[in-house]
Amino acid sequence: MKSLLSRGGGAGPLPAEGPPCILLVDDEETLRVILSRELRKRGFEVYSTGSGAEAVETYCRTGVRIDLVLLDVHMPGMSGPDALSALRADDPDVRCCFMTADHRPATRRALLARGALEVFGKPFESLTGFCESLRRLAGSSADGPAPTLKEVTRWTS
């Protein structure tokens, strides 16, 4: 794994400097390793952690520029939604998406209501489509800047 070096810090609007940076958070190590490798092959910079608490520490304390946090919902200790709450306490503008095997519409609505930009079902339908969505949500697409939380909420309501 890549060491955490300062890249600027904060999740506010940033100029495009290098590849989009994703903080991948999942307690399942095999998924983290495979998904990290595949995202890197597709041009992302990836940092990964195995828990919500580690994600909060990485995001809030290291000064690493993170464009998008990708959180698993169900993890031991601090869940994904609890980690998002902790991240929002430090940075109200944090960009976050969830991953879950729970495909119920009520779960999706609840996670979006917590402030997620998107909820991805596991397993992913298409890795290409998943990466395109991450790139757009991280603000690194040819379509211009990433949407604001208000805009995404309007699209998904």
Secondary structure, 3 states (H helix, E strand, C coil): CCCCCCCCCCCCCCCCCCCCEEEEECCCHHHHHHHHHHHHHCCCEEEEECCHHHHHHHHHHCCCCCCEEEEECCCCCCCHHHHHHHHHHHCCCCCEEEEECCCCHHHHHHHHHCCCCEEEECCCCCHHHHHHHHHHHCCCECCECCCCHHHHHHHHC
